[in-house]
Amino acid sequence: MPALSRRSALILGGVGIAATAVGGTGFFVNQRLSSGTSPTTPSGSDLIEPAEIRSVSGALAVDLESSPQQVTIAGRDVRALSYNGGVPGPTLRVRAGDTLSVSLRNGLADPSNLHVHGLHVSPENNGDNMFVTVAAGDSFDYQYELPVNHPPGVYWYHPHHHGFVADQVFGGLYGAIIVEDPDPIPASRERVLVISDITLDSTGTIPSGTSMEKMSGREGDLVLVNGQLTPSMTARPGERERWRIVNACVSRYLRLRLDGQQLSLLGIDSGRFEAAQEVNEVVLAPGNRADLLVTGTAGTSVLRAHTYDRGRSGGMMMGRESFTAADVIALASFIVAGDDVATVAAIPGQPVPRDLRTATVTARRELIFAMGMGGNMSGDMNGGMGGGMMSATINGQVFDATRVDTTVQFDSVEEWLLTNTSPLDHPVHLHVWPMQIIEQSGQPVKNIMWQDVVNIPARSTVRVRIAFDDFSGRTVYHCHILDHEDSGMMGVVTAN
Ligand SMILES: [Cu+2]
């Protein structure tokens, strides 16, 4: 099977081709477009990165305004939601020990707030406080003090007001946060790739999800990189690039491949590996991030999202029976040409990650993530899924901001068994404190794996350990399929 030429990659990434067979192994399906529409900009335009704002002398102060804006997405004029006029919002670059101050103005018609996803900062007061409501038209000043030993890596920000999260993120509200390395990792170029998905109707408006879409977790028709449809990147052979990848999709899992190129994974979320790992693919659940090194090999490669099976509905209510989509989606092209570049310097060794497998555990508990009929067909459930037909619960309960579900002892290590009884995967996110994955489906994990979004496959279990240190206070854990979170699959945890 011949390699995809740049031209065919552009065509495949473009419009109007429903499906093109590739080598008989399957179908390479073009991104779906809403019927009756066609983008005005050809794909393959250069990747544009979000504006960047860097901390200076230990401080970064930024004004963020969320508002409905006319923006260009996938080459079309679209009415979307935006931070500071862009989709994504600006990239915030900070260092361990910095103070990040964000003055959020909510220019939306609905309540909102801000979550700095993955940052190890206080959840109290004007920190990463999930109980803050910023009403339409109001402002709120957040201040985040990063510890001096804050892990470097890729983080992100997005709204987190219960009941509105999926709509606001799907609408375009997300941006990257980079915590720089104390010792730089040599790379010829750094790129921020915020991957999101979106659906546009014929008028360039983002439709609100149907109740069926919300039940399964909505997936947009278009998968974008920095708001662009199949942009292109160029490099020279031998160049080592550093890609900061964010999965900002509301529900879509990304099984990313860049065949033909050498990929080396520095870490996932705040979990930096002791040594970079050579990989063929990277799977990111909604909310996960990858810190990836790409060393250029001459030729054109296509960054693709391959199929990922996140389960089956098994129920008559679901819009789709299976989420094993046949589609392989082209996200971007990577064109490596020109003279070879001299080999770049070696990657400096990274600290040995903390390992809680030998820690003293003060408490063990189980969280059961379940979906099902709510047992109340009258439509007055708290779930907010419409019609009151579906429940998305943790330990049998939907979210209640006035209830504390889990009280942990500050400065202790706990072991949590995360159990998913439902036929769909749930990516579980705990704020403030990252989780070390120690067991998957009853099998011990050999490597030291730290993540802040941990996928619990359908009808499966994952065991994690958590060190509730550095910050006390009240925050949340929830499913990062944001439609599930909005429907109630979220709980409150207090460390004190
Ligand atoms: Cu879920």
Residues whose N, C-alpha, C, O or C-beta is under 5 A from the ligand:
A	BS01	CU	D425 H426 P427 C479 I481 H484
